[in-house]
Amino acid sequence: MQAAMNAPQTLPLQTGPSADKSSWPFAVERVTPGIGAEIRDIDLRETLDDATCAELRRALLQFKVLFFRDQDISAAQQVALARRFGELEVHPAFPHHPDHPELVVLGRNESKRGRENLYHSDVSWREIPSMGSMLRCVQCPEVGGDTLWINMAAAYDNLPADVKASIARLDAVHDILPLFGIAIPEEQHAATRKQFPPVTHPVVRVHPETGEKILFVNEAFTTHLSNYGRVTAQSYRFGFDYKLAEMDLLHYLFRQAHAPEYQVRLKWRPNTIAFWDNRACQHYAVQDYFPAPRHMLRATIVGDRPVGL
């Protein structure tokens, strides 16, 4: 196991299918071989018909994250657009738009430094994590503040075979408080823990629409493997052997998101929208712009309970 965990990734990487320009009702330009596409010739201020929404969903499943430039839409229009893809959640810790509680306000400035620079999948601490997120740039610095998205299906596909076998039946615990406990007042921690207790999800989830196998642990919210000893029948001399072996494996899985081969990076401009499949992606917000202001609005679409292999 240790030798395989230290081995380089198997190449060539598996990448998504090419974008056949003739098959889409809008212009599609791939950004990297494995993840990301820019969608053009579409005006998100207009009410989209069902056929166009269905094609956008198809593009989302294929490319994992979609980018839209120069979309000067209102908060109400963003909520209405996101709702075309499912029910919207209200986040318990982030501030909300005053008129639209479904919109998270991500506002950073000279007095408030960003803290999203961890590879993560949004709200994986929920019993039913999100299907997708739609993030709109209201204000951003001239340079800096980019966001990266990571194709976690490719991250799983390129794991060594023995690692895939070792994690096939493993479950991981996801918890809101280790990260958001900083933002939630301490006197509310007990109520938050009661409302959102730690949840267990499969380490490898199966995408409910594509059937892809996805590595579903992240360094922001995943705390430990709940059934490591039972599944692996790990023998050890001392208790710390067992725990270190578990954490070595978990941190090895975390590091898969760091590989540039699985990533796409977006330079924001005002009125840019990113729409990503949160079941298949992780993301990372680069915090290199402080003290410049950066103001974003995010709608998050309720998903489904993760199912393992």
N, C-alpha and C positions, 0 to 999 in steps of 0.2 A: 504493500500500500504506500509506504513512504517514498519508495523509488518512483512510483507512478505519479505521486503528488508533486514531486520535484521535477518531473519530466516536462519538456516544452510541449506546447499545444500541438495537436495533430493538424497538419496542413495537407491539402488546401482547405480553407474554411468553407463551410457550407453557406451559401448566400441565397437571398430571395430571388424569385424569378424576375426576369427583365420586364421593364414597363413597355408594353406594346402600345404605342401612342394611339393606334387606331381603335383600341378597345375601350377607351375612356371618353365620356362626354365632356371632359375638361382636359386641359393640358397637364401632363405629369412629367416631372423631371426628377429622376433619382439623384440623391445626394451622395450616397456611398453604395458599394455593391450589396451590403447586407442589411441596411436599415435607412429609412428616411426618404421622403419624396416631397418636393415642392409642388403644390397644386396651384395652377393659374387658370385664367379665363373663367372665374367664378366670383360672383359678388355676394358676400355673405350678409349684406344688408337686406337682400331680397329673401322672401320666404321660399325656401327650396321645396320642390315637389318630392314626392315619395321616391321616384325613380332616381333622382340625383342623390338623395340621402342614402339610398341603398348602394349606389356606386361609391360614395364616399366611405361607407362602412366596408365595402369590399377592398378599397384602396388601403384603409386603415389596417385590415387584417393582413394584407400583403406586405406593406411597407413599415408597419409598426408605429411610425410617427409621421404625421402630415404637417407641412408648413404652408401657411397662407400669408402673403405679404399685402400691405396696403389695404387692410380691411378696417375702415373707420366705422366700427359699429358701436352702438350704445351698450350699456350694461344690460338693459332689458333685452336687446337683440341677442347678446351673448347667452343669456339664460335660455331664451326661446330656442336658439340654435342647439345648444347642448342638450336640451330636453327632447329634441327630435331623436336622440340616440338612447334615451332611457331616463329613468327617475333620477333626480338629483339629490345629493346628500347635503346636510349642513354639518360643517366641521365643528367639533366641540372645543377646540383650542385656539384656532386662528381667528383674528377679527374678521367681521363680515361687512359687505357693502351695506350702507344704511337702508337702502330700499330693496335689496335682494339678498336675503340671508344665504341663498345658495352660492353666492360668489364670495370666495375667500379673498381678502385683501392682503397682498404681500407687498408691504411698503417698507422700503429701507432708505435711510438718509444719513446725514452726518451724526445723528445721535442714536441710530439704531442699526447695528451691523447685522448682516444676514447670517443665518445659521443652517442653511440647507445644503452645505457642502459635505454631504454624505451620500453615497450611492444608496438609493432606496426606491421602493415601490410605494406609491401613496396609499395610506391607510391599510397597510397589510395587517395592522393590529385589529381590524374589524373582523367579526365573525364572517361577514360577507364583504370582502374587499371590493374596491372599485373596478368597474369595467374600463373606464377611461377618464382622462382629464383634458380639459380645454383651457389653455392658458393664453391670456391676451396681454401684450405689452402696452401699457399706457405711457410710461416714461422710462427711459433707460439712459445710461451714460453713453458718451460717444464711443468709447472703447471699454471693454470689460463687461462682466456680468453675463457671459455666455452660459448656455445650458447644454449638457450632454445627455443623450439618451442611449441606452444599451439594449441590444437584442439578446434577451436572456434565453431564447430558444436556440440561437447559435451558440451561446455560452454552454448550454447543456449538450448540444450535438457534438461539440468538440472536446468534451471530457474524455479522458482515457476510459477504456471499456471496464477496467476493474473498479474505477471510481463510480461509474454509472451503476454497476452491480451493487456496490456497497451502500448507495444512497437510495436505491429503488423503493425501499419500504420504510424509510426514515420519515419522521415527523418533526417539525420545528415549532417552537413557541414564539409568538409575536406579541409585543407588549407596547402600549402607548406611553407608559410613564417614564421609562428610562430616558427618552428624548423630550417628550412634551411636558414632563414634570417640571422642566425649567420655566415653561411659559404658563403653566397652570398654577395659580396660587396654592401654596402648601396646604392651606385649610380646606381646599377642594380636592385634595388627592384621594381621600377616602371615598368621596362620592364618585369621583372619576373611576377609581378602581372597581367600585360596585357596578357602575354603568358599563364600563368597558374592561372586563377582566381579561387576563391573558388568554389568547386563543391558540389553538394548534392547527397548523396547516401542513400538508405534505411538502417535503423538500422538493419533490418534482411534481408539478401539477400538469394536468392535461388541459390544453386550451379547449374550451367548450365549443368553439366554432371551427377551428382549423385542425384540431387533433394533435397539434404540436406538443412536444414535451418541453417544459419550461423549468429552469432552475429558479425556485421561488423562495429564496432566503435573501435577506439584505441586512447590511451592517447597521442601519438605523433602528430597526424594530425587532429583528430576530435575536433572541437572547440565548437560546440553547436548543439542543436536540432532545426531545422528550422521551424517546424510546431507543436511544443509542445502545445501551447495554443489552437490552432484550433482543434487538435485531442483530447486532454484530457478535454477540456472545464473547465480548472482549475479555480476555484474561489479563490479570495485572497482579503485580506484587504488592503495590500500595494504592490507596485511593487516588492519589494524585496522578498515577499512571493513567487510570481510567478517564479522569476528567480532562487531563491534558490531551489525550488522544481524541476525545470528543471535540474539544475546542480547536485543536489543530485542523481537524476535518472541516469544521464549520468555517474557520477563517480562510482555509483554502478555497472553499466554495464562495465566500464573500469576494475573494480576490479575482474571481473570474470576470466580474463586472468592470474591472480596471483595464482590461485588454483593449487597446485602441482598435483592434480589428473588429470588435463588436459594436463600435460606437459611431455616433454622428454628433456633430457640434454645430449649434446654431448661434450666429451673431444676431442679437435682437435689434430691431428697429421699432419705433412706435407704430402701433397698428399691425404688428405681426402677431399671428395666432399659431400656436402649436397644439395639435390634437393627437394624443397618443393612447395606445392600447396598454393600459396599466397592468393587464394580466401577463403581457409578454415583454414588458420593458421595465428597466430601472432608469433613473435619471439622477443628475448631479448638477446643482447650481453653483457655478464658479463664483467665489466670493473675493474677487480681486478689484472691486470698484469702490470700496469704502474710501472716503466719505461721500462719494457722488450718490445722488438719489436714484432709486430704481423702484418703479411702481407697476405691479402686475395684478391682474384679476383672474382667478381660477374657478371654473365650474367642474365639479367632479361627479361622474355618472356612476350610479350604483351598479355593482356587478353580480357575481354569482359565487356560491360557496366553492372553494377550490376542491377539485377531485384529483386523487393521486393515480398512480399507475395501476 
